[in-house]
């Protein structure tokens, strides 16, 4: 029998182990550190970005989870450059507002040059702000800039202002506001109302203003997508009212005149009679940047970049393709197809072949514009107050008087004496 004996470590070894565990842990050699980062590139090798006329800052991600991410170059035609001083001025004005603005743009003669304005007097700069919650927005803005609102609207509060704003076409304007040594006018609307008008032409009040060159200051992908649809709809409506061959100036004037068809101000002595021509004459390059790629992307339209003449296919099938893609509010007044598919196809063919389609479209555009423009003119008295409204009307009448005296259809008149300073 073999007896195995378990060998035990000597006592002094056990004590040594206890001491070693009770003492500080044994330090291991440090791990090999990561290599140092490469030295920065010299200043001469760094990529330089031009600060001249940059595009407005675009949000990296859409706030709406259901809106697909747009390609980085989508809607580049909308971002029109302006002079560096103008860009700085517009951005500094918008940054002064503490209330959150989702989308903002500036438009009119204060941003892009127009005929009929003297260089000695600076025109008022017009803005449109699209917000999410109008009552909350006006509450913050009324606290920051109480002088922008008439006394009675401040007394009635932001809820009253937002309820007046909701009345068609859905804007509240604050006019003759001094800011950064210039005079501004800004209208407040909601993002939903803005996109609805851009897509459907429900009132054409906002969509019509955005048919012309604007300077985007704060961008939003949802509005940018709807605006691209709005611009394409303006082209289709204009093409249906133009002959087979026409000039780019005729196209721009037809598009620019959409929002003025039926405008109550054009019927009253309250607007420049040559307004559309004055805009297009000075803003031709901006119009071309805005529309050229969209026009050449439509089937049956031929427009060379270096040419000013445009040729389109005016066959019934080509006109039908434009007609069926018009905004819903315009299409509803132009055509009412039957529900039967076979009858509807024949009906659309008959509508597209009508010789009076041009007058039918123009008549319906006037019908859409007339009511909202009338309501907004009346709302202007409420939002601006009696004093500012009277000043605004006086300025408009002055422009009308000057345009009626210098219009193309007027007989020549002797030169008027120079205005007193």
PyMOL commands that set and color helices and strands:
alter all, ss='L'
color gray80, all
select helices_A, chain A and resi 11-22+76-78+84-95+134-144+146-148+151-156+158-166+191-200+205-209+221-239+248-256+264-267+275-282+284-296+316-323+328-334+341-352+357-406
alter helices_A, ss='H'
color red, helices_A
select strands_A, chain A and resi 103-107+125-131+172-179+182-190+215-218+245-247+301-302+309-312
alter strands_A, ss='S'
color yellow, strands_A
deselect
rebuild
show_as cartoon
